[in-house]
Amino acid sequence: MEKSIELMDEKEMKRAISRVSHEIIEKNKGVKDILLIGIKTRGVPLAQRIADNIYKFEGEKPALDVLDITYYRDDLEKKTEQPHVNSLINVFVKDKIVVLIDDVIYTGRTCRAAINAVMDYGRPQKVQLAVMVDRGHRELPIRPDFIGKNLPTSKDEIIHVLLDETDGRDQVILTRGGRK
């Protein structure tokens, strides 16, 4: 059985999400023109939590949307002949400050795919990236603007961000025996 090590508990995650929410407000001087986009799967509930925090802090709710980047990935083994783009973006991105939200950044490939998908919907004013965990090992020159926690790992370790909405609890754990 794989041994799991807890890296963040529910309280630590809540504090990190709260801090990231404040940083988004501060960096963008409020919430005007902000569009939060959660990258499926775990970026979606994180985006909702950040939107709820921003509303609590500012009294104004930012626009919120969902992005499925499956067919924008360049690291999938098989792609269908006719890719069905299921991006789900329902809000105009033109001239918006788009904040892409994901659970973990590793190689940067998910973020690159998300940026490509967003650009297919228009030209945003800016694109920013918020992640719960930055584990290092980038293969692309991509750096998050907002980070819940930096947790450097070896390549054979995996970070799991567990969320109440998808996993029944809030916790960040590390397991060994991951990708090489």
N, C-alpha and C positions, 0 to 999 in steps of 0.2 A: 504494500500500500504506500502511495506517495505521502510524504510528510509535508504538511502545510505549516507555514510560519505566518502568524498574523503581523502585518505591518501597520495597519491602521484599523482602529475600531470605529464604532458608530459615531462617537463624540468627535474623534479626530477628523473623520470625514465631513461631519456637519460644519466644523470650524473651517476646514479647507474650502468647502463649497461657499461658505459665507464670505471668506476672504477673497476668493476669486470673483464673487459677485460684486463686492466693493471695488476691486481693482478694475473690473470692466466699466463700472460707472465712472471712476476717477480718470481712467485713461481716455475715455470718450466724452468727458465733461457732461455727464448726464446720460439720458437714454434716448434722446432724439436720434432718429434714423438708425437705431440699432435693430438688427435682425439676428436673433439667436437661432442657429440651426443645429439640431441634435443629429449626430451621425448614428444611424441604426447599428447596433441595438442599444447598447448601454449609454450612448451619448444622448439619447432621447429623454430618459428620465432625469439625467443630469441637467440637460437644458431646461427642463420644466422646473427643477428645483432652483436653478439660477434665476429664471424668470420670476418665480415666486419670491425669492429673496430681493430681487431688484424692486419688485412692486412693494414689498414690505419696507424697504429703505427709502424709496423715492416717491411712492404713491402713484407711480405710472408703470404700466406693464409693457415691456418691450414686445415687439412682434416675435413670434415663435414658429418654427417650422421643423420639418423632418427631412432627412436626406438618406436615401439608400444608395450606396455607391458600388454595389456589387458588380455592375457591368462596366464600371470605370476602372476597376482594378487591373493592374498589369501583371499580377502575380498569381492569377488563377490558372489551374492546370487546363481546364476546359472552358471554352466560351461557346455559347450558342452561335449558330450561323447568323441569325438575325437578332442581335441583342435587343432585349426589351428594356428600355431605360425606365426604371421605376424610382425616379428621384423624389417624387412627391412634393416638390417645392410648390407651394400655393401662393406665395407672397412675391411681389416684384423685388428683385435684388438690385435693380438699377439705382445707383447713388446711395445705397444703404451701406452701413457699417456692418458687414456680415461677421458674426462670431461663430465659427465652427466649434462644436463641442463634442469631445470624445472621451472615452474612459482612460485609455492608455496610448501614449505615443511610443513607438519602437523604431521602426525603420524609416517612417515618414511616408510610406507608400499610401496608406489610407488617407492621409491628409492631402497628398498630391491628387489622388482620385477625387476627393471631395471638392478641391479647388476647381478641377476640370469640370465637374458636374455643375457647380455654381456658375461658372463662366458661361455655360451653355444657356443660362437663364438671363444673362445680361451682365453689364459691367458694374460691379459694386464700387462704392467710394473707397472702401478698404476691406481687406479680408484679414481677420485675426483668428487665432487658434487658442482655445482653452481646453486643457486636459486635466483629469484627476491625477494621473501619474505620468511622469516622464521617466522612462527606464533607460534611456540612452540607446546607443548602437544605431545611430542614424545612417541610412544609406543615401539619403537625399539631403540637400541643404535646407532643411525645414526646422524652425524653432518655434515652440509655443510662446504666445504672448502672456498667457496666464496658466500657472501650474499649481495644482493643489499640493503636490509633493514630488520632489525629486527622489527617486529610488533607484540608484544605479544597480544594475544586475549583471550577471554573466549571461552569455548567450544560451546556456542550457537551463536557465531559470525562466519561469513564466510568472507574470503578475496577473492576478485575477481581481478585478474590481467587482464585488458583489453588491447588488442594490436591492433594496426591499421590493421594489416594483417588479424586478425580473427574477430575483433569487431568494426572496423571503427574508433577507437580512442585509445590513450595511456593514461591509468589511472589505479590507484589501488584504489579500494573502499572496504569498510567494510559494511556488512549488518548483521542484527540481526536475530536470529531464525534459526540457522544452525544445524549441527549435535550435538548430545549429547553423 
